[in-house]
C-alpha cells in the first residue's frame, strides 16, 4: 500500500477548515505533509516524509480529520489532543464532571454553539464534541472509552 499524499490545494482545504472553524494558526501546518488513508486525513512531519515511505501508511502519521459521508471534515479526537491545544474558536472548556458525563454517554449544555467543537479541560484539548440544539454530545471513540468504568464514584483524573 502506498501513500496518497494530498496536493497543495487539498491540504489547503484541510488547513482552512482548522483555521476558520477552530482559530488555528496556519503556520502550525507549515512543517507537516498530509496524506489520505481511507476516510482519514493524517499529518506527518515533513522531516519524516521520506523515512515514512518505508512504512505502511497505516503505521505512519497522526489522524487529524475524517471525511464524512457528505465529504465534510470531522476532527479526530487523537489528532485534536496532540495538535489542537492552540485552538481558540468553537472551543468548549469543560469540567471533570462534564467529561465524565460525556464519556458515560450523557450530554451537557453547549450554549449557542453548533457543529463540531474542541473540548478543552484546563486549557488542554481533550477531545471532540458535537454541539446541536443547545446540547453537547461526546465524539470520543468507543475504543478510547469502553474500558473506563466510571460508575460508583470512579474518577477520570
N, CA and C atoms as an extended XYZ file, in Angstrom:
471
Properties=species:S:1:pos:R:3:atomname:S:1:resname:S:1:resid:I:1 pbc="F F F"
N         0.851       -1.181        0.000 N   UNK     1
C         0.000        0.000        0.000 CA  UNK     1
C         0.890        1.234        0.000 C   UNK     1
N         0.582        2.175       -0.858 N   UNK     2
C         1.412        3.371       -0.930 CA  UNK     2
C         0.660        4.579       -0.382 C   UNK     2
N         1.409        5.609       -0.112 N   UNK     3
C         0.834        6.831        0.425 CA  UNK     3
C         0.059        7.583       -0.653 C   UNK     3
N        -1.067        8.166       -0.257 N   UNK     4
C        -1.837        9.044       -1.135 CA  UNK     4
C        -1.692       10.442       -0.547 C   UNK     4
N        -0.647       11.137       -0.990 N   UNK     5
C        -0.341       12.459       -0.453 CA  UNK     5
C        -1.327       13.475       -0.995 C   UNK     5
N        -1.766       14.389       -0.142 N   UNK     6
C        -2.642       15.469       -0.580 CA  UNK     6
C        -1.801       16.511       -1.295 C   UNK     6
N        -2.328       17.037       -2.398 N   UNK     7
C        -1.616       18.113       -3.076 CA  UNK     7
C        -1.855       19.422       -2.314 C   UNK     7
N        -1.225       20.486       -2.766 N   UNK     8
C        -1.316       21.770       -2.049 CA  UNK     8
C        -2.756       22.257       -1.910 C   UNK     8
N        -3.555       22.086       -2.963 N   UNK     9
C        -4.951       22.547       -2.926 CA  UNK     9
C        -5.755       21.735       -1.912 C   UNK     9
N        -5.580       20.420       -1.904 N   UNK    10
C        -6.302       19.563       -0.964 CA  UNK    10
C        -5.860       19.837        0.474 C   UNK    10
N        -4.562       20.002        0.674 N   UNK    11
C        -4.040       20.318        2.012 CA  UNK    11
C        -4.578       21.654        2.500 C   UNK    11
N        -4.663       22.620        1.592 N   UNK    12
C        -5.167       23.949        1.953 CA  UNK    12
C        -6.614       23.871        2.435 C   UNK    12
N        -7.425       22.981        1.857 N   UNK    13
C        -8.813       22.829        2.300 CA  UNK    13
C        -8.873       22.334        3.748 C   UNK    13
N        -8.011       21.394        4.091 N   UNK    14
C        -7.968       20.882        5.462 CA  UNK    14
C        -7.490       21.986        6.403 C   UNK    14
N        -6.411       22.671        6.017 N   UNK    15
C        -5.903       23.785        6.820 CA  UNK    15
C        -6.986       24.840        7.016 C   UNK    15
N        -7.667       25.207        5.922 N   UNK    16
C        -8.726       26.222        6.003 CA  UNK    16
C        -9.776       25.829        7.029 C   UNK    16
N       -10.157       24.563        7.037 N   UNK    17
C       -11.168       24.095        7.989 CA  UNK    17
C       -10.706       24.352        9.418 C   UNK    17
N        -9.482       23.958        9.751 N   UNK    18
C        -8.989       24.119       11.121 CA  UNK    18
C        -8.712       25.588       11.456 C   UNK    18
N        -8.275       26.369       10.481 N   UNK    19
C        -8.028       27.799       10.709 CA  UNK    19
C        -9.348       28.538       10.905 C   UNK    19
N       -10.308       28.300       10.010 N   UNK    20
C       -11.569       29.035       10.061 CA  UNK    20
C       -12.494       28.538       11.170 C   UNK    20
N       -12.572       27.253       11.372 N   UNK    21
C       -13.505       26.700       12.369 CA  UNK    21
C       -12.966       26.820       13.783 C   UNK    21
N       -11.666       26.569       13.951 N   UNK    22
C       -11.119       26.471       15.305 CA  UNK    22
C       -10.074       27.535       15.649 C   UNK    22
N        -9.865       28.495       14.764 N   UNK    23
C        -8.941       29.582       15.061 CA  UNK    23
C        -7.483       29.139       15.140 C   UNK    23
N        -7.166       28.061       14.463 N   UNK    24
C        -5.780       27.577       14.477 CA  UNK    24
C        -4.912       28.515       13.639 C   UNK    24
N        -3.654       28.630       13.991 N   UNK    25
C        -2.696       29.424       13.243 CA  UNK    25
C        -2.239       28.605       12.031 C   UNK    25
N        -2.368       29.187       10.843 N   UNK    26
C        -1.980       28.483        9.614 CA  UNK    26
C        -0.517       28.021        9.659 C   UNK    26
N         0.322       28.764       10.343 N   UNK    27
C         1.747       28.395       10.441 CA  UNK    27
C         1.951       27.039       11.125 C   UNK    27
N         0.995       26.638       11.933 N   UNK    28
C         1.073       25.346       12.630 CA  UNK    28
C         1.227       24.195       11.634 C   UNK    28
N         0.681       24.379       10.429 N   UNK    29
C         0.679       23.320        9.417 CA  UNK    29
C         1.924       23.343        8.524 C   UNK    29
N         2.745       24.378        8.644 N   UNK    30
C         3.853       24.589        7.715 CA  UNK    30
C         4.864       23.436        7.679 C   UNK    30
N         5.070       22.764        8.761 N   UNK    31
C         6.083       21.713        8.828 CA  UNK    31
C         5.503       20.309        8.679 C   UNK    31
N         4.280       20.222        8.131 N   UNK    32
C         3.605       18.932        8.017 CA  UNK    32
C         3.110       18.678        6.601 C   UNK    32
N         3.140       17.421        6.211 N   UNK    33
C         2.520       16.963        4.967 CA  UNK    33
C         1.256       16.208        5.361 C   UNK    33
N         0.314       16.105        4.443 N   UNK    34
C        -0.930       15.387        4.721 CA  UNK    34
C        -1.105       14.265        3.707 C   UNK    34
N        -1.634       13.161        4.189 N   UNK    35
C        -1.975       12.063        3.288 CA  UNK    35
C        -3.312       11.482        3.701 C   UNK    35
N        -3.948       10.820        2.739 N   UNK    36
C        -5.250       10.213        2.995 CA  UNK    36
C        -5.076        8.715        3.135 C   UNK    36
N        -5.690        8.185        4.194 N   UNK    37
C        -5.709        6.749        4.444 CA  UNK    37
C        -7.166        6.367        4.654 C   UNK    37
N        -7.802        5.813        3.627 N   UNK    38
C        -9.231        5.549        3.705 CA  UNK    38
C        -9.986        6.860        3.812 C   UNK    38
N       -10.828        6.978        4.831 N   UNK    39
C       -11.592        8.203        5.051 CA  UNK    39
C       -10.850        9.202        5.929 C   UNK    39
N        -9.643        8.890        6.342 N   UNK    40
C        -8.914        9.729        7.287 CA  UNK    40
C        -7.839       10.561        6.597 C   UNK    40
N        -7.685       11.788        7.090 N   UNK    41
C        -6.590       12.663        6.680 CA  UNK    41
C        -5.581       12.637        7.823 C   UNK    41
N        -4.375       12.188        7.526 N   UNK    42
C        -3.309       12.124        8.525 CA  UNK    42
C        -2.272       13.194        8.231 C   UNK    42
N        -1.608       13.650        9.282 N   UNK    43
C        -0.496       14.580        9.113 CA  UNK    43
C         0.786       13.871        9.525 C   UNK    43
N         1.864       14.317        8.910 N   UNK    44
C         3.171       13.730        9.158 CA  UNK    44
C         4.204       14.842        9.034 C   UNK    44
N         5.135       14.895        9.953 N   UNK    45
C         6.183       15.913        9.889 CA  UNK    45
C         6.919       15.804        8.557 C   UNK    45
N         7.159       16.946        7.911 N   UNK    46
C         7.872       16.947        6.634 CA  UNK    46
C         9.205       16.216        6.747 C   UNK    46
N         9.887       16.391        7.874 N   UNK    47
C        11.182       15.732        8.082 CA  UNK    47
C        11.074       14.215        8.048 C   UNK    47
N         9.883       13.688        8.323 N   UNK    48
C         9.700       12.231        8.375 CA  UNK    48
C         9.111       11.664        7.084 C   UNK    48
N         8.784       12.523        6.147 N   UNK    49
C         8.100       12.058        4.930 CA  UNK    49
C         8.912       11.023        4.161 C   UNK    49
N        10.163       11.286        3.948 N   UNK    50
C        10.996       10.342        3.188 CA  UNK    50
C        11.149        9.012        3.930 C   UNK    50
N        11.405        9.082        5.223 N   UNK    51
C        11.557        7.855        6.010 CA  UNK    51
C        10.250        7.066        6.058 C   UNK    51
N         9.128        7.755        6.032 N   UNK    52
C         7.828        7.090        6.116 CA  UNK    52
C         7.534        6.244        4.879 C   UNK    52
N         8.195        6.531        3.780 N   UNK    53
C         7.972        5.765        2.558 CA  UNK    53
C         8.272        4.279        2.770 C   UNK    53
N         9.088        3.978        3.775 N   UNK    54
C         9.434        2.587        4.091 CA  UNK    54
C         8.355        1.910        4.927 C   UNK    54
N         7.373        2.677        5.391 N   UNK    55
C         6.320        2.149        6.260 CA  UNK    55
C         5.028        1.925        5.479 C   UNK    55
N         4.170        1.136        6.056 N   UNK    56
C         2.806        1.037        5.570 CA  UNK    56
C         2.097        2.308        6.051 C   UNK    56
N         1.281        2.950        5.207 N   UNK    57
C         0.596        4.178        5.640 CA  UNK    57
C        -0.203        4.015        6.927 C   UNK    57
N        -0.657        2.801        7.218 N   UNK    58
C        -1.426        2.606        8.456 CA  UNK    58
C        -0.537        2.715        9.690 C   UNK    58
N         0.774        2.715        9.497 N   UNK    59
C         1.706        2.831       10.615 CA  UNK    59
C         2.306        4.223       10.742 C   UNK    59
N         1.881        5.159        9.917 N   UNK    60
C         2.521        6.473        9.877 CA  UNK    60
C         1.515        7.597       10.120 C   UNK    60
N         2.011        8.684       10.648 N   UNK    61
C         1.219        9.895       10.770 CA  UNK    61
C         0.241        9.895       11.932 C   UNK    61
N        -0.427       11.008       12.048 N   UNK    62
C        -1.412       11.243       13.101 CA  UNK    62
C        -2.746       11.564       12.443 C   UNK    62
N        -3.813       10.781       12.728 N   UNK    63
C        -5.111       11.105       12.141 CA  UNK    63
C        -5.606       12.449       12.687 C   UNK    63
N        -5.908       13.362       11.777 N   UNK    64
C        -6.347       14.698       12.174 CA  UNK    64
C        -7.829       14.922       11.879 C   UNK    64
N        -8.306       14.372       10.767 N   UNK    65
C        -9.697       14.585       10.372 CA  UNK    65
C       -10.207       13.369        9.614 C   UNK    65
N       -11.506       13.239        9.616 N   UNK    66
C       -12.161       12.169        8.870 CA  UNK    66
C       -13.112       12.803        7.869 C   UNK    66
N       -13.140       12.254        6.658 N   UNK    67
C       -14.104       12.691        5.660 CA  UNK    67
C       -15.423       11.990        5.950 C   UNK    67
N       -16.471       12.770        6.124 N   UNK    68
C       -17.780       12.188        6.412 CA  UNK    68
C       -18.435       11.737        5.109 C   UNK    68
N       -19.584       11.096        5.238 N   UNK    69
C       -20.321       10.654        4.053 CA  UNK    69
C       -20.669       11.814        3.135 C   UNK    69
N       -20.883       12.997        3.724 N   UNK    70
C       -21.214       14.176        2.927 CA  UNK    70
C       -19.961       14.928        2.466 C   UNK    70
N       -18.797       14.302        2.642 N   UNK    71
C       -17.497       14.852        2.211 CA  UNK    71
C       -17.095       16.115        2.959 C   UNK    71
N       -17.638       16.298        4.165 N   UNK    72
C       -17.165       17.373        5.028 CA  UNK    72
C       -16.144       16.769        5.984 C   UNK    72
N       -15.464       17.618        6.734 N   UNK    73
C       -14.443       17.137        7.661 CA  UNK    73
C       -14.970       17.065        9.085 C   UNK    73
N       -14.563       16.032        9.780 N   UNK    74
C       -14.842       15.866       11.206 CA  UNK    74
C       -13.487       15.746       11.892 C   UNK    74
N       -13.197       16.600       12.872 N   UNK    75
C       -11.923       16.463       13.587 CA  UNK    75
C       -11.880       15.128       14.332 C   UNK    75
N       -10.690       14.559       14.427 N   UNK    76
C       -10.491       13.264       15.075 CA  UNK    76
C        -9.902       13.493       16.464 C   UNK    76
N       -10.434       12.796       17.442 N   UNK    77
C       -10.048       13.004       18.840 CA  UNK    77
C        -8.539       12.963       19.047 C   UNK    77
N        -7.876       11.918       18.589 N   UNK    78
C        -6.435       11.797       18.862 CA  UNK    78
C        -5.651       12.950       18.234 C   UNK    78
N        -6.002       13.321       17.019 N   UNK    79
C        -5.329       14.439       16.367 CA  UNK    79
C        -5.547       15.751       17.097 C   UNK    79
N        -6.783       15.956       17.560 N   UNK    80
C        -7.107       17.165       18.319 CA  UNK    80
C        -6.310       17.206       19.617 C   UNK    80
N        -6.215       16.071       20.305 N   UNK    81
C        -5.481       16.033       21.573 CA  UNK    81
C        -4.018       16.416       21.392 C   UNK    81
N        -3.426       16.019       20.303 N   UNK    82
C        -1.998       16.253       20.075 CA  UNK    82
C        -1.740       17.582       19.372 C   UNK    82
N        -2.607       17.953       18.445 N   UNK    83
C        -2.295       19.033       17.509 CA  UNK    83
C        -3.055       20.335       17.751 C   UNK    83
N        -4.116       20.329       18.544 N   UNK    84
C        -5.022       21.489       18.572 CA  UNK    84
C        -5.126       22.209       19.912 C   UNK    84
N        -4.108       22.155       20.734 N   UNK    85
C        -4.168       22.881       22.006 CA  UNK    85
C        -4.303       24.383       21.819 C   UNK    85
N        -3.839       24.911       20.682 N   UNK    86
C        -3.894       26.356       20.438 CA  UNK    86
C        -5.221       26.819       19.861 C   UNK    86
N        -6.180       25.923       19.657 N   UNK    87
C        -7.476       26.312       19.098 CA  UNK    87
C        -8.124       27.390       19.966 C   UNK    87
N        -8.752       28.371       19.293 N   UNK    88
C        -9.361       29.491       20.025 CA  UNK    88
C       -10.843       29.688       19.708 C   UNK    88
N       -11.339       29.080       18.648 N   UNK    89
C       -12.745       29.237       18.254 CA  UNK    89
C       -13.456       27.900       18.334 C   UNK    89
N       -14.752       27.965       18.619 N   UNK    90
C       -15.550       26.742       18.732 CA  UNK    90
C       -14.887       25.756       19.684 C   UNK    90
N       -14.501       26.310       20.828 N   UNK    91
C       -13.871       25.546       21.898 CA  UNK    91
C       -14.800       25.588       23.102 C   UNK    91
N       -14.962       24.464       23.759 N   UNK    92
C       -15.758       24.400       24.980 CA  UNK    92
C       -14.842       23.936       26.101 C   UNK    92
N       -14.686       24.783       27.102 N   UNK    93
C       -13.899       24.425       28.294 CA  UNK    93
C       -14.829       23.640       29.213 C   UNK    93
N       -14.464       22.419       29.523 N   UNK    94
C       -15.319       21.567       30.350 CA  UNK    94
C       -14.644       21.252       31.674 C   UNK    94
N       -15.460       20.891       32.620 N   UNK    95
C       -15.003       20.474       33.946 CA  UNK    95
C       -14.907       18.950       33.974 C   UNK    95
N       -14.156       18.405       34.913 N   UNK    96
C       -14.063       16.937       35.006 CA  UNK    96
C       -15.418       16.233       35.067 C   UNK    96
N       -16.393       16.821       35.767 N   UNK    97
C       -17.715       16.193       35.858 CA  UNK    97
C       -18.391       16.142       34.487 C   UNK    97
N       -18.192       17.192       33.662 N   UNK    98
C       -18.752       17.194       32.308 CA  UNK    98
C       -18.082       16.120       31.453 C   UNK    98
N       -16.762       16.011       31.560 N   UNK    99
C       -16.038       14.987       30.804 CA  UNK    99
C       -16.529       13.601       31.186 C   UNK    99
N       -16.698       13.373       32.469 N   UNK   100
C       -17.201       12.087       32.948 CA  UNK   100
C       -18.578       11.806       32.354 C   UNK   100
N       -19.455       12.809       32.371 N   UNK   101
C       -20.790       12.647       31.810 CA  UNK   101
C       -20.762       12.336       30.318 C   UNK   101
N       -19.913       13.036       29.581 N   UNK   102
C       -19.802       12.786       28.146 CA  UNK   102
C       -19.305       11.365       27.873 C   UNK   102
N       -18.310       10.934       28.617 N   UNK   103
C       -17.770        9.581       28.438 CA  UNK   103
C       -18.829        8.533       28.765 C   UNK   103
N       -19.671        8.841       29.736 N   UNK   104
C       -20.737        7.908       30.122 CA  UNK   104
C       -21.943        7.975       29.183 C   UNK   104
N       -21.889        8.864       28.179 N   UNK   105
C       -22.954        8.926       27.190 CA  UNK   105
C       -24.009        9.981       27.433 C   UNK   105
N       -23.818       10.811       28.448 N   UNK   106
C       -24.772       11.892       28.697 CA  UNK   106
C       -24.349       13.131       27.911 C   UNK   106
N       -25.283       14.027       27.694 N   UNK   107
C       -24.957       15.288       27.037 CA  UNK   107
C       -24.825       16.375       28.103 C   UNK   107
N       -24.170       17.457       27.726 N   UNK   108
C       -24.055       18.622       28.606 CA  UNK   108
C       -24.452       19.846       27.788 C   UNK   108
N       -24.727       20.953       28.479 N   UNK   109
C       -25.119       22.179       27.795 CA  UNK   109
C       -23.993       22.713       26.925 C   UNK   109
N       -24.383       23.245       25.741 N   UNK   110
C       -23.374       23.802       24.839 CA  UNK   110
C       -23.618       25.256       24.495 C   UNK   110
N       -24.687       25.838       24.994 N   UNK   111
C       -24.980       27.228       24.652 CA  UNK   111
C       -25.396       27.350       23.198 C   UNK   111
N       -24.897       28.384       22.523 N   UNK   112
C       -25.309       28.669       21.147 CA  UNK   112
C       -24.442       27.998       20.089 C   UNK   112
N       -23.430       27.267       20.483 N   UNK   113
C       -22.537       26.648       19.501 CA  UNK   113
C       -23.268       25.572       18.708 C   UNK   113
N       -22.797       25.390       17.461 N   UNK   114
C       -23.347       24.346       16.599 CA  UNK   114
C       -22.197       23.680       15.859 C   UNK   114
N       -22.316       22.391       15.654 N   UNK   115
C       -21.310       21.657       14.896 CA  UNK   115
C       -20.223       21.098       15.799 C   UNK   115
N       -19.149       20.672       15.171 N   UNK   116
C       -18.048       20.083       15.926 CA  UNK   116
C       -17.313       21.153       16.717 C   UNK   116
N       -16.966       20.816       17.946 N   UNK   117
C       -16.218       21.712       18.829 CA  UNK   117
C       -15.045       20.946       19.423 C   UNK   117
N       -14.049       21.698       19.820 N   UNK   118
C       -12.916       21.109       20.524 CA  UNK   118
C       -13.171       21.247       22.014 C   UNK   118
N       -13.088       20.145       22.707 N   UNK   119
C       -13.267       20.132       24.157 CA  UNK   119
C       -11.914       20.347       24.813 C   UNK   119
N       -11.880       21.290       25.742 N   UNK   120
C       -10.650       21.531       26.497 CA  UNK   120
C       -10.959       21.421       27.978 C   UNK   120
N        -9.962       20.991       28.707 N   UNK   121
C       -10.055       20.957       30.160 CA  UNK   121
C        -8.732       21.501       30.674 C   UNK   121
N        -8.810       22.554       31.479 N   UNK   122
C        -7.589       23.182       31.963 CA  UNK   122
C        -6.750       23.757       30.838 C   UNK   122
N        -7.396       24.169       29.736 N   UNK   123
C        -6.694       24.761       28.611 CA  UNK   123
C        -6.100       23.760       27.637 C   UNK   123
N        -6.197       22.466       27.924 N   UNK   124
C        -5.638       21.431       27.051 CA  UNK   124
C        -6.751       20.722       26.295 C   UNK   124
N        -6.536       20.500       25.006 N   UNK   125
C        -7.516       19.789       24.190 CA  UNK   125
C        -7.616       18.342       24.662 C   UNK   125
N        -8.843       17.902       24.958 N   UNK   126
C        -9.052       16.522       25.417 CA  UNK   126
C        -9.886       15.715       24.435 C   UNK   126
N       -10.557       16.376       23.481 N   UNK   127
C       -11.369       15.624       22.547 CA  UNK   127
C       -12.256       16.495       21.697 C   UNK   127
N       -13.230       15.830       21.087 N   UNK   128
C       -14.153       16.467       20.160 CA  UNK   128
C       -15.574       16.253       20.660 C   UNK   128
N       -16.382       17.282       20.529 N   UNK   129
C       -17.801       17.176       20.844 CA  UNK   129
C       -18.620       17.641       19.663 C   UNK   129
N       -19.888       17.316       19.679 N   UNK   130
C       -20.818       17.775       18.661 CA  UNK   130
C       -21.899       18.585       19.361 C   UNK   130
N       -21.969       19.868       19.021 N   UNK   131
C       -22.952       20.765       19.635 CA  UNK   131
C       -24.145       20.910       18.697 C   UNK   131
N       -25.315       20.621       19.241 N   UNK   132
C       -26.543       20.843       18.477 CA  UNK   132
C       -27.714       20.956       19.439 C   UNK   132
N       -28.645       21.841       19.071 N   UNK   133
C       -29.844       22.073       19.861 CA  UNK   133
C       -29.530       22.364       21.328 C   UNK   133
N       -28.453       23.136       21.566 N   UNK   134
C       -28.094       23.537       22.917 CA  UNK   134
C       -27.438       22.456       23.758 C   UNK   134
N       -27.172       21.310       23.168 N   UNK   135
C       -26.560       20.195       23.898 CA  UNK   135
C       -25.235       19.822       23.246 C   UNK   135
N       -24.341       19.324       24.052 N   UNK   136
C       -23.040       18.875       23.606 CA  UNK   136
C       -22.989       17.361       23.752 C   UNK   136
N       -22.698       16.683       22.647 N   UNK   137
C       -22.635       15.221       22.629 CA  UNK   137
C       -21.191       14.771       22.457 C   UNK   137
N       -20.848       13.682       23.088 N   UNK   138
C       -19.500       13.138       23.010 CA  UNK   138
C       -19.196       12.618       21.611 C   UNK   138
N       -17.988       12.850       21.172 N   UNK   139
C       -17.472       12.257       19.945 CA  UNK   139
C       -16.230       11.422       20.256 C   UNK   139
N       -16.065       11.061       21.527 N   UNK   140
C       -14.952       10.192       21.897 CA  UNK   140
C       -15.188        8.822       21.282 C   UNK   140
N       -14.184        8.242       20.643 N   UNK   141
C       -14.375        6.907       20.073 CA  UNK   141
C       -14.591        5.877       21.176 C   UNK   141
N       -15.494        4.945       20.928 N   UNK   142
C       -15.754        3.899       21.925 CA  UNK   142
C       -14.490        3.130       22.261 C   UNK   142
N       -13.626        2.932       21.276 N   UNK   143
C       -12.375        2.203       21.524 CA  UNK   143
C       -11.502        2.918       22.557 C   UNK   143
N       -11.708        4.230       22.683 N   UNK   144
C       -10.920        5.004       23.629 CA  UNK   144
C       -11.540        4.993       25.021 C   UNK   144
N       -12.843        4.725       25.110 N   UNK   145
C       -13.521        4.874       26.401 CA  UNK   145
C       -14.192        3.611       26.924 C   UNK   145
N       -14.293        2.562       26.118 N   UNK   146
C       -15.070        1.389       26.531 CA  UNK   146
C       -14.550        0.720       27.807 C   UNK   146
N       -13.270        0.853       28.060 N   UNK   147
C       -12.678        0.194       29.229 CA  UNK   147
C       -12.851        0.994       30.523 C   UNK   147
N       -13.308        2.235       30.412 N   UNK   148
C       -13.464        3.063       31.602 CA  UNK   148
C       -14.731        2.678       32.349 C   UNK   148
N       -14.610        2.451       33.607 N   UNK   149
C       -15.777        2.181       34.437 CA  UNK   149
C       -15.866        3.322       35.431 C   UNK   149
N       -16.753        4.253       35.142 N   UNK   150
C       -16.833        5.463       35.954 CA  UNK   150
C       -18.008        5.427       36.924 C   UNK   150
N       -18.660        4.283       37.020 N   UNK   151
C       -19.757        4.156       37.982 CA  UNK   151
C       -19.177        4.069       39.402 C   UNK   151
N       -20.008        4.224       40.358 N   UNK   152
C       -19.628        4.081       41.769 CA  UNK   152
C       -18.471        5.004       42.155 C   UNK   152
N       -18.504        6.216       41.641 N   UNK   153
C       -17.512        7.215       42.060 CA  UNK   153
C       -16.162        7.098       41.378 C   UNK   153
N       -16.061        6.293       40.322 N   UNK   154
C       -14.785        6.188       39.611 CA  UNK   154
C       -14.342        7.562       39.153 C   UNK   154
N       -13.057        7.795       39.115 N   UNK   155
C       -12.540        9.096       38.737 CA  UNK   155
C       -11.822        9.030       37.412 C   UNK   155
N       -11.879       10.118       36.674 N   UNK   156
C       -11.169       10.238       35.404 CA  UNK   156
C        -9.729       10.604       35.643 C   UNK   156
N        -9.535       11.569       36.487 N   UNK   157
C        -8.177       12.094       36.678 CA  UNK   157
C        -7.532       11.563       37.911 C   UNK   157
